Amino acid sequence: MKKKLRICETPATTWLKAHGVVFTEHPYAYEEHGGAQHSAAVLGLDPYAVVKTLIMQDEAARPLAVLMHGNRTVSTKNLARQIGVKSIEPCKPEVANRHSGYLVGGTSPFGLRRAMPVWVEETVLTLPMIWINGGRRGFLVGIDPAVLSGPLGARPVQCALAE
């Protein structure tokens, strides 16, 4: 009996397997600053269903992760108001890398190096399927969005702006 080899073993895929999450693997040619729009185009996916993981921080420099549709922007003002902090801003790439344990462009909410709250745009949870970074640049995993509010413990917010 042959063992099926995984395309990519990352802290994210290890976390998914440890939590019994069924996922599909979708490698693609990474493009610097291409973001979710690029991965969606290359893989033939709707950018609304490709979820980006953004590492941000509040006014006290406490990190948090925000999961947002690939073709939407986070309203940091709305997010701050909803989660009860003064302000939110994106982390600088080197700070985001240090908090998450991933390189920007390959950040996954699964298997983060540092425990931090995870917030998800509530409309992401209504999709039948999402594609989210699998812990490496050029690698998405397809999952049921219920994983975000279930095993991951992400809390829903309304902070999306159209791009």
N, C-alpha and C positions, 0 to 999 in steps of 0.2 A: 504494500500500500504506500503510495507516494504522498508525502506531505505537501500541501499547497503552500508555496512560498509567497509571502507578502511582498508587494512592490516596495513598500517603505515601512520600516519599523521606527517609530518615533515615540516620544513620551505620550503624545496624543493617542496614537493607535494602541499603545499599551494600556492607557487609561480606558479607552473604549472597550477593549477586550475584557479588562478586569471587571467592568461594570455590565458585561453581557450585552453590549450594544452591537446590533447588526449594522454594518456599514459597507459601502462600496468604495473602491479606490479609483481616483481619477487624476493621474499624472498629466501634466501639460508643460509646454515650454515656457518657463518663467521669463517675464520681461520686467526689468527694473522700472518701478513707478507705474506699472501697468494696472495693478490693483485688481479688484473684483470684476471690473468691466472687461479687462483683458482675458481673465480666466474664463469668464462667461462666454465671450466671443469665441475663444479657441475651442472650448468644449461644447459649444452649441447649446448653452444653457441660458435661461432667462436671468438677467442680472439681478432682478428682484428676489430670486430664489437662491442666489449666491450670497452668503452671509459673511461679512468681514468682521474680524475681531480687532477692536481698537483698544489700546492700553492708554488710559487717561489718568489724571490725578486731580484731587480736590485742592482747595487752598492750603491745606496742611501737608501737601505732597503725598497723601495717602493714595496708593494706586487702586484702580478699578478697571474692569474690562467691560466694554460695551459691544454688543452684537447687533449689527445693523445691516439692512438690505444693501447689496452691492451698488445699487444706483440711488442711494439716499445718503444724506449727510446728517450728522448728529447735531441737534440744537443743544449746545452745551448749557445755555441759559435755562431751557425747559428741563433738561436732565437734572441740573443742580437744584432747581426748585422742587422737582418731584422726589429727589432722594434726601432733601434736607441739608444741603451744604451751600456755602456762599457762592462758590464758583467751581467750574471744571474746565480743564484744558488738556489737550493731547500731550502726552509725554514726548520729550525729545527721543529720537530713535535709540540712542545709547541707553537712556533710562528705561525705555520700554523693553529693550532687550534684556536688561539686568533684572527687571521685575518678572518678566514672563518666562525667561529661559529660552526664548525663541528669537530668531532674527526677524526684524520688521519685514513684512512681505511673506512671512511663514509662520505667523502667530496663530496659535490655536487656543481656544478657551479650555481645552482638555489637557490635563497634565501640566498646568502652570507651575513654574518654579516656586512662586510665592503665593500663598493663599490671599485672595482678594475677592471683594464682591463682584459678581457678574450680573450685568443688567442686559436685558434683551428687548428690542423694539417689539411691542406686543403683537404687531401684525405678522412678524416672522413665525409666531407660534400657530398661525392659522393656515400656513402652507402645508400641502400634503407631503412635501419632501424638500429638504434644503441641502445645499452643498457648502461646506465650510472647510477652512484650512485644516489639513491633517498633521500639521506640525513641521512642515518643511516648505520652502519656496517651491512652487510648481507642483503642489500636491493638495488636492481637495478630497474630502470624503463626503459621500452622500449618506444622510441620516434622516430619521424621522425627527421633526423639530420638537417632539415631546421629550426627547432626551435633554434638551436645554433646560426646561422647567422641572424635569424629573431628576435624574441622577446628578446633573450638573448643578442644579439649584439656582439657576438664573432667575432673576425677578423681572417681571414685565414692567415696561415704562412706555410712555408715548413721547418720543423725542425726535422723530424723523422729519427731515426737511427734504423736499424733492430736489434732485440735482438737475 
